Amino acid sequence: MAEVSDFCYLVVPHTHWDREWYLPFEQFRLHLGERVDGVLDTLETDPSFTSFTLDGQAIVLEDYVEVRPENEARLRALLAAGRLEVGPSYVLPDEILVGGESLVRNLLLGRRVCRRFGVEPSNAGYLPDSFGHPAQLPQILAGFGIGTFLFSRGLGDELDDVGVVFRWRAGPAGVVACQMLPHYDNFARLTWFHDAEQRVRAIVEHFGDLVRRAGQEEIVLANGSDHLPIEPELSAILAGLESTFGAAFRIGRYDEHTPATDALPVHEGELVGSRLQNVLRGVNSARIYLKQANERAERRLLSIETAAALRTLREDAPYPAADLRLGWRDLLRNHPHDSICGCSCDEVHRDMLVRYEQLDRTLDFVEGEALGVGGSLVNTLPFRRRRVVDGSLFELDGFCGRRPEPLERETPFEPEAIAELLVFEDEPDIGDLYTFCPSGKATSAHLVGSSHDGDALVLEHELPGIRIETTIRAVPGLDRVELTSVVENEAEDHRLRVRIRSDAGGDGVRAESQFAVVRRPLVPPAPRAKWVEPPVPTAHTLGAVALGPLVLLTKGLPEYEASPDGLRLTLLRCVGTISRPPGLPTRPVAAGPEIATPEGQCRGTQVLEYALRFDGDALSDAELLRASQDYRTDFLRGDPFESPLELAGDVVFSCLKAAEDGKGLVLRVFNPNPQPEALTLSVPARRIRLDEEADVDGGLELAPGEIATFLLW
């Protein structure tokens, strides 16, 4: 068995700063002022207290100087001296529920804010409290020159295969992943409990053999937790531990942790398990209205950004960089995990809706400037699209605008066969905003009416306290059937889903993720050991799921469940508390405070949009994602134009934007396919790193899973 003296210890004092959670932002911001005051006082008076970590997110710098402008010079001095670690992110996001571009922009804005305060961001990918991690995160971090990833949640039975320190690879890039043992508060509250010696012994007893098996000599001890103040006595405590154990204990930063990398095992794929810590993916379906608002905001922001970039490329017009940066800032402020996950007090989520409204106003202005006030439809995706707009079908080439003209002929269709695929199911939920917990069997809705509305079939279903009106439209010329369910919900503590029947069989599904399509088994394997939080049958998607030929497309509905009889899509999950006390059958330990959230019951009218295709077996991964983009991305309106940019190849468009330094335009695409793909561009371009800070080798061929960023000139 490992002994304490077998290791050295990097002790990282920090505070994990949930910007808003069980209190709204304005109240937590005042607490932040007090906490950072204490940090500045301690670091200035105790040279042996060498550093403090401000939770990996640069937004705390902005928030602090708003409430303590008189202390900005003190803050800057300690940052310049390297005694405050901050960044690399702008906020600590939920990495599962936001788009891949949002994760990239989070790091870009985090770097910009750090540099505005005169410091480079931390070089550690510190994401301690995210509820799981997407498969492409290693490539995103590596694209910013970040080589180490420190995390607490997400490890499942991969623990048996790769241990607690491993290489995590995505496409051609990767990072060294380090599981914090067992959490980001493993060495917190020492002066409260006076048990530092027992804490060290317990960590080594439970995890020392895992660390030694990974070939590591250093253990990271995280001296902090949610909103905790600095412990000024830490230096003295560590001196005592050195005397007791004869081992080295030093205060440091997360980016000073340099794990040994010889012969590390390799992991590829997402990290969404809960063997060592809760992963709490019931948040995928908490407050669905937030997920819908975020989906609309992300897609609209990317579309308008693309339109502005095309105008710059076409006319050499000024690019509204400052306006769009403001838009990204407002969006990212809704992406902290407690915010976008919907697991905070009601006041927090009301504030989020205000931010989305503010973003819309900003984008209204930028859209008018970029596209004019014409009535043409503008396609900001680089492929030909067909869509029903106000009852007429239009076809637009990629990256272009066209003046709409109505079709002269209607073709009848029979949507009743589609209706037979659908079953609405509702089941009681005694869980909370973090976790679904059933307390009875699901009940199927009764069909109480059907009618035709032009080219659409309208179905009416009822359940106790719930009325559902679903419009089904299958227009000739479109390769999908579009459905809109309007739910009048007066029921509480329940989960409403729609089951899409399929007898396609197969052993797995394909689901859209950040810059990727992930493959998941139809029936998840049974855990090899006892997990802290039992695994759940539901999973997440950014917008597309394929089960054999059946393809489900969604707009802001991220939770699904796959089974041999088809797919179940969560439409609503309605609960009324942040966290239940310990003892839920689906989550034995608590996840947060027990605070009532009546608005989490989502009473009233909810409009839910999704679509079906039946050609999934014929779609490559890239084609599946383009189908998702096509469904989720609205046309803009403005003056018609012909695009100066054309791109071709079985790759997926991500963004077209101005370079961060204002010198040129940046194009980002990715290859989700399992084989290399060649890209063709109509303008000169060179490869650059994801963070736009360096050129990289490589031409126009993308390796499997590769994200490629190009500077256009």
N, C-alpha and C positions, 0 to 999 in steps of 0.2 A: 504493500500500500504506500502511496505517495506521502511524503512528509512535508511540513511547511518549509523546512530548510532546503528542499529540493528546488525551490523556485525563487525568483526575484519578483518584485511587485511594483507595478506602475499604478499609483493611486491618482485618479482623476477627479478632483473636486468639480462639481457641476450642479446646476439646477435644471430639471426638465421643465420647460416652460410651455404648458398648454395655454395658448394665448386667450382662448375662450373655451369654457367647458361647463362646469356646474355653476359658474358665475359668468356674466357677460364680459366682453372685452374691456369696457371702461373700468370695471372694478378690478379685474386682474391686472390692468395696466398700472393702477396705483400700487398694488402689491409689488409689481416689478420694480417700481421706483425704490421701494424700501429694500428689496433684495439686492439690487445692484449697488445701492448706497453702501450696504454692508460689505459687498465684495471690494469696492474701491477702497474703503477704509482699511480693510484687512491687508490687501495687497500693498498699499502705500506704507503701512506701519510694520509689516513683517516680511523682511526680505527672504526668509526661509520658505514662505508660502509663495512658491515661484509662479504659479499660474492657476487660472480658473477657466472652465469651459462654459460658454454661454449657449449650450444646447444645440449646437450645429445649425442654427438658423440666424440669418443676418437681420431679420426684421426686429429682433429685440433691441438692436442699436437704434433704429428709428423710433421705436416705442419709448425707449428710455429717455432719449433727449427731448421728446415731446413733453414729458412730465418733469424732467430735470435739465432744462437747457443750460442752467448755470454750471452743470457738471460735465459738459461736453468736452472741455479741454482735458480734464482729468481722465475721462474715458479714452480719449484719443492717445494720451501719453502712455497709458498701460497697453493699449493695442499696439502702438509703435514699438514698445519694449518686448513684445511677444508674450506678455503675461496674461492676456485674455485671448482665448481661442474662440473663434466665431466662424460661422459658415460650415460647409460650402453652400448650403441651401438658403433660399430666401425664407421659406417656411418649411416645417417638417410635415410633408404631405401624407395623406393616404395614397400609397403608390398604386393601389389596385383600381380605384374608382375614377381616376383622372387620366386623361390621354397622355400618350408618350410625349407629344410636343410640350405639354404642360410640365412634365418632369424636366425636360431640357431647359425650358424658359425659367423654371424655378432656380436651376443652377446658374444660368446666365445672370438673372437678376440678383441672386445672392452674391455673386462675384462683383457685380457693379456696385452694390451697396457697401460691401466690405471695402472696396477700393475708394469709395467716396469718403470713408472714414480713415483712409490712409493705411490700410492693412490688406495683405493677401488673405484669401479665405483658407480655412483649414484644409489640409490635404487628406483628411480622413473622411470616408463616406460614412458618416455617423448618422444612422437612422434608427434610433433606439426603440421607438414605440409604434412604428407602422404595423398595421395588422396584416402582415404578409408582404411579399416582395415579388414583383413580376420577373419573368424569365430574362428580359432584356436589360435589367438594371445593371449587370456587370459591364455591358457595352456602353451604357450611358455614362457610368462613372469613369470608365477608362477613357472615354472621349473627352473628359475634363482633366486628364492626367492624374486621376485618383486611383491609387493601387490597392487600398485597404478598405474593407467594408465591415463595420461593426454593427451588430444587430442583436435584438433580444427575442423577437417573436418570429415564427415561421418555420422552425426546424421540426420536421416530423421524423419518420423512420429513416430519413437520410442520415440521421445521427449514427446508425449502425454501420453505414457504408463509408461516410466521409469524416465522421467525428465532429469536433468543434472548431477546427481550423482546416480550411480546405480551399482549393482553387475553384472559384465559381466562374464558369465560362458561358459566354453568349456570342454566337457567331465567331468572328476571328479574334475577339477580345475577352478580357476577363480581369478579375480582381481576386485578392486573397480575402476570404470571408472569415470573420472571427465572431463566434457566438459569445455574447456576454453571459457570464455564468453566475446565477441563472438569469439575471435581469439587470437593467440599468441602475438598480438601487441596491446592488449586492453589498455595499459597504457604507450605507447611509445611516444617519441618526446616531452616530457613535457617541456623541456627548449626551444624547437622551438616555441611552441604555447602558453605557459604560461596559460594552461587551466586545470590544475590538478583538481581543484575543480569541474569544469563542467564535466570532464571526470568521476570522481567518481559518481557524481549525475546521469549521464546518464546510467552508468552500473547498478546501483542499481534500477533506474527507469525501465529499460528494463528487467532486469534479477533477481532482488532481490527477487521477489515472487517465482520464480523458485528455487532459492537457499534455501529460507526458507521452501518451500514445501518439499525439499529433506532433511530437518532436519539439515542443515548445518549452522554453525556460522561464518565460515571463507571463504572469497572470495580471489581467487588468481588474483593478478594484474601483468601482464607480461610487464615489462618495457624494451622493446626491439623489434626489428623487423629485416628485412633482412639487414644484413651487417652494422647495425647501431653501432656507437661508444657508449661507456659508457657515462652516464650522471653524471658527478661528483657532481652536485648539488642535487642529489636525496635525500640525508639525510636531507638537509635543507627543501626541498619541503615536505617531509613526516612529519617533525616536524610542519610545518605550517598546514598541513591537520589535524593532531591530535588536534591542537588548535582550528581549525574551527569546526570540527565535533564531538569532544569529543569521538572519536573512536581510536582504536589502529592500527597503521600502522607500520609494521616492515619489514626490508630487510631480505630476507632469500633465501633458495634453494627450488627447487621443491620437493626434498625428505624430506623436513620438513613439507610438507602439509599432515596432517593426518585427512582425512574426517571422520565425524561421520558415523558409519556403521550400527547402529541399524535399523532394519526393512527396509532396502533398497530394492527396487524392483529389479527383476532379468531380464536380457536380455541374450538370447542365439542367436547366429548367427552373420553374418557379419554386419559391419557398413559401408555402402556405399551410404548413403543419402546425400542430399545437401540442407536441409531445412535452416540451419543457415549459411553455408559457401559453396562456390564452391567445388565440388569434382572432376570435370575436368577429367572424365573417357574417354574423347576422346583421351587421351594419349595412351589408349590400342592399337590404330591402327596407331599412328604417327610413322613414320620411322620403318616400319615393319622389315627392315633388322637388326635393333638392337635387336629386340625381338628374331629373328632367331639366331643371333650370340650368344645371352645369353643362349638360350635353348641348343645349341650345347655345349657351354662351361660348363654349369652346369652338363649336362648329362655325358660328357666326364670326367670331374673332379671326379665326384662321381664313375664312373666306374673304373677309374685307381686307385683311393683310395681303392676301394673294392678289386681290384686285388692285390694291395700291401699288404693289410691286410691279405688276404688269403695266400699269400706267406709266410708272417710272421708266421701265424698260422700253416702252413704246414711244413715249413722248419726251423722255428725259425730264419729266415733271418732278418737282420736289416730293420726297417721300415723307409721310407724316410720322416720323420715327418717335417723336416725343408723345404724340397722341396715342399711338399704339402701345408704347411702353406703359403709359398710364393705364390703358385697358388691360394689359397683362398683369400689372400690379394689382388692380382691383379683382381680377379673376383669381390670382394666386392667393389673395387674402381669404378666399373662401375654401382653400384646399388643405388647411391643417386637418389632421386625422379626426379630431373631435368635432370639426366643423362639417366637412363634406360627408362624414359618416353618419351624421344625424343623431349623434349620441350625446347631445348637450342639452342644457336647459332651453326652454322654449324661447326665451329672450335672444339667445345666440342665433337661433335659426330665423327669427324675424329679422335680425340685423343682416343675415346673409342675403335674404331676399331683397333688402334695400340695396346691398352692394351689386347684386345682379341687375337691378333696375338702373343703378348709376352707370354700370358698364354699358347697358343698352343705350343710354343717352349719349355716352361718348361715341359709341359705334354708329349711332344715327348720323352724327356730325361727320365722322371720318368716311362713312359710306357715301354721303352726299358729295364730299370733296373728291373722293376717288372715282366715282362713277357718274356724277352729274345727276340730273333730276329726270332723265328720260324714263319711259315706261317699258323699255326692253328688258327681257330676261337675260341675265348674265351668268354663265357657267364658269365657276372658278376651279373646276376639276379638269385635269388634262385628258379627258376622254369624252367621247360622244355620249350624250345622256338623253333619255326620253322620260317625260314626267307629265302627270296630269296636274294642270294648274287651273283652278277655277272652272273645272269641268271640261277643259280642252286638253288635248295631248300635243306636246311640243317635243321637238328633237333639236338638241343643240350640240355643236361640235365642242371639243375640249377647249378650255380657256377662251371662251368667246361670248359675245352677246348677240341676240337675235330678236327682232321685233315679232311678237306673237301674232299668229293668224289662226282663226278657228278651223278645225277640221270640218269638212263638208258632209261626212258620212259616219253614222254610228253603226257599230257591229254588236248585236246582242250576244249575251253570254249567259251561262247557267252557273251561278255562284252557290247553289244549294249543296253541291258536292263538297265544297270547302267547309260549309257550316257543319257538316257531319263529322268533320275532324275535331271540332272544338268541344271541350267540356270545361265548364267553370266549376272550380272546387273551392270550398271555404272550410277552414278548420280553426278551432280555438287555439289561442296562443297565450300561455301564462308566463312568457318570458319578458324580455325588456328590450331596450333599444339596441343592445349588443347581441342578443342571443334569442333565437326562436326556440320555444319549448312547447310542444303540443300537449294538449290535455284531453284529447278526444279524437274521434275519427273525422275525416273530411266528409263534407256533405256536398253533393252535386246540385247545381242550380237547376231550377225548373224553367223550361222554355214557355213563356206566357204569350208570345206574340211574334209575328214576322211580317214583313212588308217589303215592297220595293220602293226605292227612292231614286228615280232615274236609272242610272247604270249600277246601282248599289243594292245589296240585300241588307236589310236591317233586322236584327234579332233582338228580342227582349227577354232577359232572364231575371229571375228573382230568387233571393235567399233571404232569410230572416234579417231585416235591417239593411238589406243591400238590394239595389236595383241596377241592372247592367243593360245598357243599350249598345250593341256592337254593329258598326257599319262595315260591311265587307265589300271591297271594290276590286274587281279583276278586269282590268281594261285590256283589250287586245292591243298588242304592240309592247306592252310591259311584260317583263319576265318575273313579276312578283304579284302576289295578292296582298293588298294593303288592308289592314284592319284598324279601326279606332273604337275602343271601348270607353264609353262614358259611364262612370260608376258613381251612383249616388249612395254614399256610405254613411249610415247612421249606427253601424255596429261598432263594438269596441273589442279589443283583445282578440284579434283574429288575423289570419293570413289568407288572402284571396289569390288564387292562381288560375291560369288557364292551361289545360292539358291539350297538347296537340298530338293526336294519335299518329303512330307510325309503326308499321311492322317491318321496317327496313332491316332490323337486326344489326349485326356488327358488334365490335367489341370496344368501340371508343367514339369520342366526339372530337370535333375541332372547334376551338373557341377563340374569338378575337381577343388579343391582349395588346399591350403597348409594343408597337413595332414588330408584331409577331402574331402567328397563329400557334396556339398551344394545343397539344393532344392530351386528352384525359381519358382514362378508362371508363367504360360505361358503368361498371360496378367497381368503386374504389376498393383497393385491397384492405383486408382487416389489419388493424394495428398489430405490430409485432410485440408491443409492450403497452403498459398502461400510459395513456396520455393525460396530461393535466386537464385538457379540455377534449372531450370525445370528438372525433371527426364527424363532419356533417355530410349529408348527401348532396347538398346544394353547392353550386360553384358560380363563378362570375364571368361576365363577358363585357367587353366594351361596346358590342353592338351586333355580333354575329355568332351563331352556333350552327354547326352542321352535324347532323346525325344521318349518315348515309346520304340518300337523295334529299332528305328534308333539311331545309335551311330556315332558320329563324333569325329575323332581323329586328332590332329593337331601337327605340329612341329613349335613352335614359332609363331603361329597365334592366339593371345589370345582373339580376339573380335568376338562375335557371336550375333545373334538376333534370338529368338525363336518366332514362331507364329503358328496359327492353321494349316497353309499349309506347315510347315517344318522349317528348319534352314537356316539362312543366315550367311555365314562365310566371314569376311572381309579379302580380299587378299591384298589390298593396300588402303591407304588414303593419298592423295598427296596434300599438301598445302605449302604455301611459306612465312609464317610469324609466329613468336613466338606467338603473341597475337594481335587480332583485337581490335580496340577501343571499349568502352562500346556501348551497343545497339544491339548486336547479338540477334536474336529471340530465340536462344537456350541458350544464356548466357548473361543476361543484363549487367553485370559488367565485366570490363577487368580482365585478369588473369596474365598479365605480360607486358613487354615492347613490343612496336610495332617495331620489328626488322626483316628485310627480311632474310629468310632462303631458298634460292633457292634449296639447296640440300634436303630440306624436300619434294620437289616435286617427289622425287624417280624416276627420269627419267632413262631410260635404261632397262637392262634385269634383271628381278627378277624371282627367282625360288622358288615356293611355294609348300609345301608338306602337304598332308592331306589324310585321309583314312576313309572308311565307314565300319560299321558292321550293321547287321540287326537282332541281337539277344539281344538287350538291355533289353527287359523285363525279360530275363532269367538270367541276370547278377546281382550278389550282388554288393554293393558299392565297396567292396574290389576287386572283379573280374573286375569291370569297371576300377579301377585304375591300376590293373596289366596289363590289355589290353593296357592302355595308356603307361605304362612303357615299355612294349614289343615293341610297335611301335616306341617310341621315343628314345630308348636306342640301340645304335649300338653295334655289337660285336667288341671286341678288337682282335688284332692279336698277337700271341706269341707262346711260347712253350706250348704244351698240358699238362693238369694236372687234377687230381681228387681232388675235394674239400674236406677238412677235416670238413666242417661245413654243416649241413643240418638243415633246419627249415621247419616246416609244420604248417598249420592252415590258416583259412580265414582271414589273416591279410596282411598288405602291408609292404614290406621291404623299409627302408629309407636309411640306411647307415651302413657300416662296416668300422671302422677306428681305429687308435690308440687312447688310452686314452690321454687326455690333459697332464697328468703328466707322460706319457710314460710307465705306469705300466699296461699292459694288452691291450686288444682290446675292443672296444665299439660297440655294435650292437643296432640299433634303428629300431623299427617297430611301426606300429600304426593300430588301428582298426577303420575304417570308418563306420562300420556297426552299425545299431541301436540296436543290441543285443550283449552280451558278446561273446568273442571268445577266445579259448584256443590256445596257442602257444606250439609247441614241438621243443626242441633244442637237438642237438646231442652232445653238450659240456656243461660243468658246467657253470652256470651264476648266477649272483645276480643282483637284481634291484637297479639302482642308479637314482639320480635326473637328469634332462635334462642337467644341467650344470656340472654334474659329480663331484659335491662337497660333496654329502652326499648320504648315502644309504636311500632307501625308502621301506616301507612295500609293499608287493605284490609279487605274484609268477608269474606264466606263463599265468594267465588269464587276459585278457584286457577288461576293461569296455567299453561300447559304447563310441566311440569318443576318446578313450585314446591313448596317445603317450607313449610308454614304451621304456626305455633305459636300457640296460643290460651291465654289465662288465663281459667279458668272461675270463676264466683262465684255 
